[in-house]
Amino acid sequence: YGNCGSRGLDNWRERNTRDLVEAEILCCMAGVQGISYPTAQIDSLWRTKLTLEFHDGLFVGDDDLMQLIEAGRSVAHECRTLADQALTAVGRRIAAAGGKQAVALFNPLNWTRRAVVQIHAVFPTAGTRRIRVMDCDGRPLSHQLLKARYLGREKLYYKEVLMLVEAQVPSCGYTTIYIEPAASGDDVVYPE
């Protein structure tokens, strides 16, 4: 905070604004899928957030500073809960191809995004020596393994991987990518 507690409130003001806008957008996406929009809760969160706006000269020792910071924390937590509920509701309605590991990527922004995302994939059965990443139309996506855990002694198989994937997600929507064993190719040479 330095000498002035309002600097800490500035951080909560900005964070709460971003969190509320994201929660609203994701709840609207869920609303398109038939989930009811939490109008009263969003309105209440905006009103709580607005209590942080008119405090320019608070110092660290002021009595209501910690109450205001706690209000900011509460708004952030409730926004994250709403966003998670909306994403879960939308995610349950996404039809993914059976037998493949699917990951849904959401974009709450009003423009198409092309970005590199980090994905954690788990392979429950042994035998995966190479992987490929495909978009929802079956086109291969660029990816890079960051970390891998292996199974086996004689031959190593992927147990789980952490990877970067370049993907494009439509505006205010989602896309599904698939991570699957690659059928062909040379054996992977593992570093000692």
C-alpha positions in Angstrom: 0.0 0.0 0.0 2.8 2.4 0.6 1.7 5.3 2.8 -1.7 5.5 1.1 -4.3 2.7 1.4 -6.2 3.9 -1.7 -3.5 2.4 -3.9 -4.6 -1.0 -2.7 -8.2 -0.1 -3.4 -7.2 1.0 -6.9 -6.0 -2.6 -7.5 -9.3 -4.1 -6.3 -11.4 -1.6 -8.3 -9.6 -2.6 -11.5 -9.7 -6.3 -10.8 -13.3 -6.3 -9.8 -14.3 -4.4 -13.0 -12.5 -7.1 -15.1 -14.0 -9.9 -13.0 -17.5 -8.6 -13.2 -17.4 -8.0 -17.0 -16.0 -11.5 -17.5 -18.6 -13.1 -15.3 -21.4 -11.2 -17.1 -20.1 -12.3 -20.5 -19.8 -16.0 -19.5 -23.2 -15.9 -17.8 -24.6 -14.5 -21.1 -22.9 -17.4 -23.0 -24.6 -19.8 -20.6 -27.9 -18.0 -21.1 -27.7 -18.7 -24.8 -27.5 -22.4 -23.8 -30.7 -22.0 -21.7 -29.2 -21.4 -18.3 -30.9 -18.6 -16.4 -28.9 -15.4 -16.0 -28.2 -14.4 -12.4 -29.5 -10.8 -12.7 -29.9 -10.1 -9.0 -26.5 -11.5 -8.0 -24.7 -9.6 -10.8 -26.5 -6.4 -9.8 -25.6 -6.9 -6.2 -21.9 -7.5 -7.1 -21.8 -4.3 -9.1 -23.3 -2.3 -6.2 -20.7 -3.8 -3.8 -17.9 -3.0 -6.3 -19.2 0.6 -6.5 -18.6 1.1 -2.8 -14.9 1.0 -3.6 -15.1 3.9 -6.0 -15.3 7.0 -3.8 -12.3 6.6 -1.5 -9.4 8.6 -2.7 -7.6 9.5 0.5 -7.7 6.5 2.7 -4.6 5.6 4.7 -3.5 2.2 5.9 -4.6 3.0 9.4 -8.2 4.0 8.5 -10.9 1.9 10.0 -12.9 1.1 6.9 -10.0 0.3 4.6 -9.8 -3.4 5.5 -13.6 -3.6 5.2 -13.4 -2.2 1.7 -10.5 -4.5 0.7 -12.6 -7.5 2.1 -15.5 -6.3 -0.1 -13.2 -6.3 -3.1 -12.0 -9.9 -2.3 -15.6 -11.0 -1.9 -16.6 -9.6 -5.2 -13.7 -11.3 -6.9 -14.5 -14.6 -5.3 -18.2 -14.5 -6.2 -17.3 -13.5 -9.8 -15.0 -16.4 -10.1 -17.7 -18.7 -8.8 -20.3 -17.4 -11.3 -17.8 -17.7 -14.1 -16.9 -21.3 -13.1 -20.6 -22.2 -12.9 -21.3 -20.7 -16.3 -18.3 -22.5 -17.9 -19.3 -25.8 -16.3 -22.9 -25.4 -17.6 -21.8 -24.6 -21.1 -19.1 -27.3 -21.0 -21.6 -30.0 -20.2 -23.6 -29.1 -23.3 -20.6 -29.4 -25.7 -20.8 -32.5 -27.8 -17.4 -34.0 -28.2 -16.3 -37.0 -30.3 -16.4 -40.2 -28.3 -13.2 -42.0 -27.3 -11.0 -38.9 -27.7 -9.6 -36.6 -25.1 -11.4 -33.2 -25.7 -10.6 -29.8 -24.3 -12.9 -26.8 -24.7 -11.4 -23.4 -25.0 -13.7 -20.4 -24.3 -13.3 -16.8 -25.6 -15.4 -14.2 -23.7 -14.1 -11.4 -26.0 -16.0 -9.9 -28.9 -13.3 -10.7 -31.4 -11.8 -14.0 -32.7 -8.6 -14.9 -30.7 -5.6 -16.8 -31.9 -3.4 -17.7 -29.0 -1.1 -20.2 -27.5 -2.7 -22.0 -24.5 -1.3 -24.4 -22.0 -3.0 -27.8 -21.8 -2.6 -30.7 -19.4 -3.4 -34.1 -21.0 -3.6 -37.4 -19.2 -3.4 -40.8 -21.0 -5.0 -43.5 -18.7 -4.0 -46.5 -20.8 -0.4 -47.4 -21.7 0.7 -47.4 -25.3 0.7 -43.7 -26.2 4.2 -42.9 -27.6 3.3 -40.0 -29.9 0.4 -37.6 -29.8 -1.3 -35.3 -32.2 -3.6 -32.3 -31.5 -6.6 -31.7 -33.8 -9.2 -28.9 -34.0 -12.9 -29.6 -34.1 -12.7 -30.0 -38.0 -9.9 -32.5 -37.8 -7.1 -30.2 -38.8 -3.8 -30.6 -37.0 -2.7 -27.9 -34.6 0.8 -26.8 -33.8 1.9 -27.9 -30.3 4.9 -28.3 -28.2 5.5 -30.5 -25.2 6.7 -28.8 -22.1 6.8 -31.7 -19.6 6.0 -35.4 -19.8 5.6 -38.1 -17.3 6.2 -41.6 -18.6 5.1 -45.2 -17.9 7.1 -48.4 -18.6 10.6 -49.7 -18.3 11.5 -51.2 -21.6 9.5 -48.9 -23.7 8.4 -45.5 -22.5 4.8 -44.4 -22.9 3.2 -41.1 -22.1 1.3 -41.0 -18.8 0.6 -37.3 -18.9 1.9 -34.2 -20.7 1.9 -30.5 -20.3 1.9 -28.8 -23.7 1.4 -25.5 -25.5 -1.1 -25.5 -28.3 -1.8 -22.8 -30.8 -5.6 -22.4 -31.3 -8.2 -20.1 -32.7 -11.4 -19.4 -30.7 -14.4 -17.5 -32.2 -15.6 -14.4 -30.6 -18.0 -14.9 -27.6 -17.8 -18.6 -28.1 -15.7 -21.7 -27.8 -13.9 -24.4 -29.8 -13.1 -28.0 -29.0 -9.6 -29.5 -29.6 -8.8 -33.1 -29.4 -5.6 -34.8 -28.1 -5.1 -38.3 -29.3 -2.4 -40.9 -29.9 -0.7 -40.6 -33.2 -0.9 -43.8 -35.2 2.3 -43.6 -37.2 5.8 -42.1 -37.1 9.2 -43.0 -35.9 9.8 -43.9 -32.3 10.5 -41.0 -30.1 14.1 -40.8 -28.8 14.1 -39.8 -25.2 17.0 -37.9 -23.6 19.0 -39.8 -21.0 
